[in-house]
């Protein structure tokens, strides 16, 4: 009798699962077990990933992606708000085999990306890997998704950009992700606002990150390595901070501010061995460059151009590979170490910096004369400098000059 009782219990329990062990029935994929609870979609119960995404109700829910490699030949479309799509880490691999420039995943409202009255909110992508090929499009393209959150996602080997956030205006967050080997920009931010980019790895994209026509970018604690173009390019953006990041071996410039940037702080970054330069202020006003370490820079470590001004440069270290006792770490063919250049700018304070072993000059002057420049309380060691050639509108004093 007891054996029969337990058999009935097991049979009743198993009837709540589909034949593959799914938490929901194949014929009822959106059933919620608790009144008011969102749907939990097990993608392994569906013939395709797209079918699983399409099964999400209007109220949103959760899509669980199983381990495995899932090839797609066109963009997966996500069209619901209040949605979590979560995989099993790198074991969940979405592989875009399309060779016609199509993206792997598109997030947008069903009415299209240009309908500002109908936008999606609160989509989170987490814990999966998505790859493409040199002829595919971008990896993840999100269009007008507010409060999007991408974390623990690997985005690699796409023919276009890795991640595109197109007018994801409210509070986009990209954290703890690996964005690598994409032919375009790793993370392309267009028209976004109050942006968090934190603790990500960027490697060997064309550019690591571009922030265009945006506001309030906070970029902290990221590692950027071996990019084929520039590291970070910020244009027409204000009120932002790029701090505590590692920039190494970009073929271009580590950080570029262009096209009417203002109110931006670049601070406490290590900017090392970048081929074309460290920071290039092409179109920036009211910005601060502070407490950065510029070491063995191929081009100028810091350039302030004629379309920039009202800049504070303080507490930075511009250095070669000197390690004490008259020794340098780098070999004879790898001793480039750029200093600073100003070109027809005005209203710049350069104070409390160390310039050591950089070439050709600690401070070089080019173009039209720069006006109203303060060059004070800096330490210059084993360098030449043109700060004494600043014109009468400038103030030069209390610098510790190189020893004779």
C-alpha positions as CSV (number, residue, x, y, z in Angstrom):
1,X,0.0,0.0,0.0
2,X,2.8,2.4,0.9
3,X,4.6,1.6,-2.4
4,X,1.4,2.4,-4.3
5,X,1.0,5.7,-2.4
6,X,4.5,6.9,-3.3
7,X,4.0,5.9,-6.9
8,X,1.0,8.1,-7.1
9,X,2.9,11.0,-5.6
10,X,5.8,10.6,-8.1
11,X,3.3,10.3,-11.0
12,X,1.5,13.5,-10.0
13,X,4.7,15.4,-9.6
14,X,6.1,14.4,-12.9
15,X,3.0,15.5,-14.7
16,X,4.0,19.1,-13.9
17,X,7.0,18.7,-16.3
18,X,7.4,18.1,-20.0
19,X,9.2,15.1,-21.3
20,X,12.6,17.0,-21.4
21,X,12.4,18.1,-17.8
22,X,11.2,21.7,-18.7
23,X,9.6,23.7,-16.0
24,X,6.7,24.6,-18.3
25,X,4.6,22.5,-20.7
26,X,5.3,22.8,-24.4
27,X,1.6,23.6,-25.0
28,X,1.5,26.2,-22.2
29,X,4.9,28.0,-22.2
30,X,3.7,31.1,-20.4
31,X,1.8,29.6,-17.5
32,X,2.8,31.2,-14.2
33,X,2.7,29.0,-11.1
34,X,2.1,31.9,-8.7
35,X,-0.6,34.5,-9.3
36,X,1.1,37.7,-10.4
37,X,4.4,36.0,-11.1
38,X,6.0,36.6,-14.5
39,X,6.4,33.9,-17.1
40,X,9.4,31.7,-16.9
41,X,10.3,30.4,-20.4
42,X,12.6,27.5,-20.8
43,X,14.0,27.9,-24.3
44,X,15.0,24.2,-24.5
45,X,11.3,23.4,-24.8
46,X,11.0,25.3,-28.1
47,X,12.1,24.5,-31.6
48,X,14.1,27.8,-31.9
49,X,15.3,30.6,-29.7
50,X,13.0,33.0,-31.6
51,X,10.0,30.9,-30.7
52,X,11.0,31.1,-27.1
53,X,11.3,34.9,-27.3
54,X,8.0,35.1,-29.1
55,X,6.3,33.2,-26.3
56,X,7.0,36.0,-23.8
57,X,3.7,37.7,-22.9
58,X,3.2,41.4,-23.0
59,X,3.7,41.7,-19.3
60,X,7.3,40.4,-19.7
61,X,9.0,37.5,-17.9
62,X,12.2,35.4,-18.0
63,X,13.7,33.4,-20.8
64,X,16.2,30.8,-19.6
65,X,18.8,29.8,-22.3
66,X,20.3,26.3,-21.8
67,X,23.9,25.4,-22.4
68,X,24.8,24.6,-26.0
69,X,25.8,26.2,-29.3
70,X,22.8,27.6,-31.2
71,X,23.5,28.7,-34.8
72,X,21.3,31.5,-36.2
73,X,21.1,32.9,-39.7
74,X,19.3,36.1,-39.0
75,X,18.6,38.5,-36.2
76,X,16.9,37.2,-33.1
77,X,14.1,39.8,-32.3
78,X,13.3,40.8,-28.7
79,X,10.1,42.9,-28.5
80,X,8.9,42.9,-24.8
81,X,9.6,45.1,-21.8
82,X,10.3,43.9,-18.3
83,X,12.3,40.9,-19.6
84,X,15.4,38.9,-18.4
85,X,17.2,36.8,-21.0
86,X,19.7,34.7,-19.1
87,X,22.0,31.9,-20.2
88,X,24.3,29.4,-18.5
89,X,27.5,31.6,-18.8
90,X,29.9,31.0,-21.7
91,X,28.4,27.5,-22.1
92,X,25.4,29.2,-23.8
93,X,26.7,30.2,-27.2
94,X,24.6,32.0,-29.8
95,X,26.5,31.8,-33.1
96,X,25.5,34.1,-36.0
97,X,26.5,32.3,-39.2
98,X,24.9,35.0,-41.4
99,X,27.2,36.4,-44.1
100,X,24.9,39.2,-45.4
101,X,25.6,41.8,-42.7
102,X,22.7,40.9,-40.5
103,X,23.0,41.4,-36.7
104,X,22.7,38.6,-34.3
105,X,20.1,40.2,-31.9
106,X,17.8,43.2,-32.2
107,X,15.9,44.7,-29.3
108,X,13.1,47.1,-30.2
109,X,9.4,47.9,-29.8
110,X,7.2,46.0,-32.3
111,X,6.2,49.4,-33.8
112,X,9.8,50.0,-34.9
113,X,12.8,52.0,-33.7
114,X,11.5,55.5,-34.7
115,X,8.3,55.5,-32.6
116,X,9.3,57.6,-29.6
117,X,5.8,57.2,-28.1
118,X,6.3,53.4,-27.8
119,X,9.6,52.4,-26.4
120,X,10.6,49.3,-24.4
121,X,11.8,49.4,-20.8
122,X,13.9,47.3,-18.5
123,X,15.4,44.5,-20.6
124,X,18.4,42.6,-19.1
125,X,20.7,40.4,-21.0
126,X,22.9,38.2,-18.8
127,X,25.4,35.3,-18.8
128,X,25.7,34.1,-22.4
129,X,28.1,34.3,-25.3
130,X,27.2,35.7,-28.7
131,X,29.5,35.6,-31.7
132,X,29.5,36.4,-35.4
133,X,31.9,36.3,-38.3
134,X,33.6,38.9,-40.5
135,X,30.7,39.1,-42.9
136,X,27.9,39.3,-40.2
137,X,26.5,42.5,-38.8
138,X,26.7,43.7,-35.2
139,X,26.2,41.5,-32.2
140,X,23.5,43.2,-30.1
141,X,21.6,46.1,-31.5
142,X,19.2,47.8,-29.0
143,X,17.0,50.6,-30.3
144,X,15.2,52.9,-27.8
145,X,15.4,50.5,-24.9
146,X,15.2,52.4,-21.6
147,X,17.0,51.0,-18.5
148,X,18.7,48.3,-20.6
149,X,21.2,46.2,-18.5
150,X,23.8,44.0,-20.1
151,X,26.1,42.0,-17.7
152,X,28.2,38.9,-17.9
153,X,27.8,38.8,-21.7
154,X,30.6,37.9,-24.2
155,X,30.3,39.6,-27.6
156,X,32.9,38.7,-30.1
157,X,34.0,38.3,-33.7
158,X,31.2,40.3,-35.4
159,X,31.7,41.9,-38.8
160,X,30.1,45.1,-37.4
161,X,30.0,46.6,-33.9
162,X,29.8,44.4,-30.9
163,X,27.0,46.2,-29.0
164,X,25.0,49.2,-30.4
165,X,22.8,51.2,-28.0
166,X,20.8,53.5,-30.3
167,X,19.0,56.2,-28.3
168,X,18.7,53.9,-25.3
169,X,18.1,57.2,-23.4
170,X,17.4,56.3,-19.8
171,X,20.0,54.7,-17.7
172,X,21.8,52.1,-19.9
173,X,24.3,49.8,-17.9
174,X,27.0,47.6,-19.4
175,X,28.9,45.7,-16.7
176,X,31.3,42.8,-16.3
177,X,31.2,41.8,-20.0
178,X,33.8,40.7,-22.5
179,X,33.7,42.7,-25.8
180,X,36.4,41.4,-28.2
181,X,37.6,41.0,-31.8
182,X,34.7,42.9,-33.4
183,X,35.4,44.6,-36.8
184,X,33.6,47.7,-35.7
185,X,33.3,49.5,-32.4
186,X,33.1,47.3,-29.3
187,X,30.4,49.4,-27.6
188,X,28.7,52.1,-29.7
189,X,26.6,54.5,-27.7
190,X,24.4,56.8,-29.7
191,X,22.2,59.4,-28.1
192,X,22.3,57.8,-24.6
193,X,21.9,59.4,-21.2
194,X,23.1,58.6,-17.7
195,X,25.3,55.7,-18.9
196,X,27.3,53.2,-16.7
197,X,30.1,51.3,-18.4
198,X,32.0,49.4,-15.6
199,X,34.4,46.5,-15.2
200,X,34.4,45.3,-18.8
201,X,37.2,43.9,-20.9
202,X,37.6,45.4,-24.4
203,X,40.2,43.8,-26.7
204,X,41.1,44.1,-30.3
205,X,38.0,45.8,-31.6
206,X,38.4,48.6,-34.1
207,X,37.6,51.2,-31.4
208,X,36.7,50.1,-27.9
209,X,33.9,52.6,-27.2
210,X,32.3,55.5,-28.9
211,X,29.9,57.8,-27.1
212,X,28.2,60.2,-29.6
213,X,25.6,62.9,-28.8
214,X,25.2,61.7,-25.3
215,X,25.1,62.8,-21.7
216,X,26.6,61.7,-18.4
217,X,28.8,58.8,-19.3
218,X,30.4,57.1,-16.3
219,X,33.2,54.8,-17.5
220,X,35.1,53.2,-14.7
221,X,37.3,50.2,-14.0
222,X,37.5,48.8,-17.6
223,X,40.5,47.3,-19.3
224,X,41.1,48.2,-22.9
225,X,43.9,46.5,-24.9
226,X,45.2,46.1,-28.4
227,X,42.6,48.1,-30.3
228,X,43.1,48.6,-34.0
229,X,41.9,52.2,-33.9
230,X,41.2,54.4,-30.9
231,X,40.3,53.4,-27.3
232,X,37.5,55.8,-26.3
233,X,36.0,58.4,-28.6
234,X,33.5,60.9,-27.1
235,X,31.8,63.5,-29.3
236,X,29.1,66.1,-28.5
237,X,28.8,64.9,-25.0
238,X,28.9,66.6,-21.6
239,X,29.1,66.0,-17.9
240,X,31.0,62.7,-18.0
241,X,33.8,60.9,-16.3
242,X,36.4,58.4,-17.6
243,X,38.2,57.2,-14.5
244,X,40.2,54.3,-13.2
245,X,40.6,52.5,-16.6
246,X,43.6,50.8,-18.2
247,X,44.4,51.7,-21.8
248,X,47.2,49.8,-23.5
249,X,48.5,49.4,-27.0
250,X,45.8,51.1,-29.1
251,X,47.1,51.8,-32.6
252,X,45.3,55.0,-32.5
253,X,44.8,57.3,-29.5
254,X,43.6,56.2,-26.1
255,X,41.0,58.9,-25.5
256,X,39.6,61.4,-28.0
257,X,37.2,64.3,-27.1
258,X,35.8,66.0,-30.2
259,X,32.9,68.1,-31.5
260,X,31.8,70.3,-28.6
261,X,32.5,68.2,-25.6
262,X,32.4,70.0,-22.3
263,X,32.4,69.4,-18.5
264,X,34.2,66.0,-18.7
265,X,36.8,64.7,-16.3
266,X,39.5,62.2,-17.4
267,X,41.2,61.0,-14.2
268,X,43.2,58.2,-12.6
269,X,43.7,56.3,-15.8
270,X,46.8,54.4,-16.8
271,X,47.5,55.2,-20.5
272,X,50.4,53.0,-21.7
273,X,52.2,52.3,-25.0
274,X,49.5,53.6,-27.3
275,X,50.8,54.1,-30.8
276,X,49.4,57.5,-31.8
277,X,48.9,59.2,-28.5
278,X,47.3,59.3,-25.1
279,X,44.5,62.0,-24.8
280,X,43.6,64.2,-27.8
281,X,41.4,67.2,-26.9
282,X,40.2,68.1,-30.4
283,X,37.0,69.9,-29.4
284,X,36.7,70.1,-25.6
285,X,36.1,72.9,-23.1
286,X,35.8,73.1,-19.4
287,X,37.4,69.7,-19.0
288,X,39.9,68.3,-16.5
289,X,42.8,65.9,-17.1
290,X,44.1,64.8,-13.7
291,X,46.1,62.0,-12.0
292,X,46.7,60.0,-15.1
293,X,49.8,58.0,-15.8
294,X,51.1,58.4,-19.4
295,X,53.9,56.0,-20.0
296,X,55.9,55.1,-23.2
297,X,53.4,56.9,-25.5
298,X,54.1,56.6,-29.2
299,X,52.7,60.0,-30.0
300,X,51.9,63.0,-27.8
301,X,50.6,61.9,-24.4
302,X,48.3,64.9,-24.2
303,X,47.3,67.2,-27.1
304,X,45.2,70.3,-26.7
305,X,44.1,71.6,-30.0
306,X,42.9,75.0,-31.2
307,X,39.2,74.1,-30.8
308,X,39.7,73.3,-27.2
309,X,40.2,75.6,-24.1
310,X,39.6,76.3,-20.5
311,X,41.3,73.0,-19.6
312,X,42.8,71.9,-16.3
313,X,45.9,69.6,-16.4
314,X,47.1,68.6,-13.0
315,X,48.8,65.8,-11.1
316,X,49.7,63.7,-14.1
317,X,52.8,61.7,-14.7
318,X,54.4,61.7,-18.2
319,X,57.2,59.1,-18.3
320,X,59.4,56.7,-20.2
321,X,60.4,53.3,-18.8
322,X,62.9,54.5,-16.3
323,X,63.3,52.1,-13.3
324,X,66.0,53.8,-11.3
325,X,69.8,53.6,-11.1
326,X,70.1,55.1,-14.6
327,X,68.3,52.1,-16.2
328,X,65.3,52.0,-18.5
329,X,63.1,48.9,-18.9
330,X,62.5,49.0,-22.6
331,X,65.0,48.1,-25.3
332,X,66.6,50.5,-27.7
333,X,63.9,50.1,-30.3
334,X,61.0,50.8,-27.9
335,X,61.8,53.9,-26.1
336,X,59.2,56.4,-27.4
337,X,57.7,58.4,-24.7
338,X,55.6,61.4,-25.7
339,X,55.0,64.5,-23.7
340,X,52.4,67.3,-24.1
341,X,51.6,69.6,-27.0
342,X,49.4,72.7,-27.1
343,X,48.2,74.2,-30.5
344,X,46.6,77.6,-30.5
345,X,44.6,77.0,-27.4
346,X,43.8,79.4,-24.5
347,X,43.0,79.4,-20.8
348,X,44.8,76.3,-19.7
349,X,46.3,75.5,-16.3
350,X,49.2,73.0,-16.4
351,X,50.2,72.6,-12.7
352,X,51.7,70.0,-10.5
353,X,52.7,67.4,-13.2
354,X,55.9,65.4,-13.6
355,X,57.5,65.2,-17.0
356,X,60.4,62.7,-17.1
357,X,62.3,61.2,-20.0
358,X,59.8,62.2,-22.6
359,X,60.5,63.2,-26.2
360,X,60.7,65.4,-28.1
361,X,59.5,67.9,-25.5
362,X,57.8,67.9,-22.2
363,X,55.7,70.8,-23.5
364,X,55.7,71.5,-27.2
365,X,54.1,74.5,-28.8
366,X,52.7,74.4,-32.4
367,X,50.4,76.5,-34.6
368,X,49.1,79.9,-33.5
369,X,50.4,81.1,-30.1
370,X,48.5,79.7,-27.2
371,X,47.1,82.4,-24.8
372,X,46.6,82.6,-21.1
373,X,48.4,79.4,-20.2
374,X,49.6,78.8,-16.6
375,X,52.6,76.4,-16.5
376,X,53.6,76.2,-12.8
377,X,54.9,73.9,-10.1
378,X,55.8,71.1,-12.5
379,X,58.8,68.8,-12.2
380,X,60.9,68.4,-15.4
381,X,63.6,65.6,-15.4
382,X,65.7,64.5,-18.4
383,X,63.6,66.5,-20.8
384,X,63.6,69.5,-23.1
385,X,60.6,71.9,-23.0
386,X,59.2,75.0,-24.7
387,X,57.2,76.3,-21.8
388,X,59.5,79.3,-21.6
389,X,58.3,80.3,-25.1
390,X,54.7,80.9,-24.0
391,X,53.7,84.5,-24.7
392,X,53.2,87.4,-22.3
393,X,49.6,86.5,-21.7
394,X,50.7,83.4,-19.9
395,X,52.2,82.7,-16.5
396,X,55.3,80.5,-16.1
397,X,56.8,80.1,-12.6
398,X,58.0,77.8,-9.8
399,X,58.9,74.9,-12.0
400,X,61.7,72.5,-11.1
401,X,63.8,72.5,-14.3
402,X,66.0,69.7,-15.5
403,X,69.5,69.5,-13.9
404,X,72.3,70.8,-16.1
